[in-house]
Amino acid sequence: MRHVTVTPDVMWSNKETMIADYWITYDMLNKARQPYGAVRMQAGLLERLVRNEIEAVLKKRYKTPDLSFDLILTGLSRVNWLEIIVRHQ
């Protein structure tokens, strides 16, 4: 069964996608759209941009990975990056 997260005017495929969209900057979106390629390619690039930024912060904060480190990265894997790119077309 597929769950849907609802905000006042938008439905999202899941909560992780809704949260990621809230925090993603327009700079990241614009960088992801630079190649002007297929939306799937843009979604993959957006995921890498966000993941690289978050991993850099986590590695500074945690010298060795722990439970919170793994949970954050697992949450990122649940984000529907394609949905975010399509909503901002």
Secondary structure, DSSP 8 states (H G I E B T S, - for coil): ----EE-SS-EES-HHHHHHHHH--HHHHHHHHTT---HHHHHHHHHHHHHHHHHHHHHHH-SS--HHHHHHHHHHHT--HHHHHHHT-
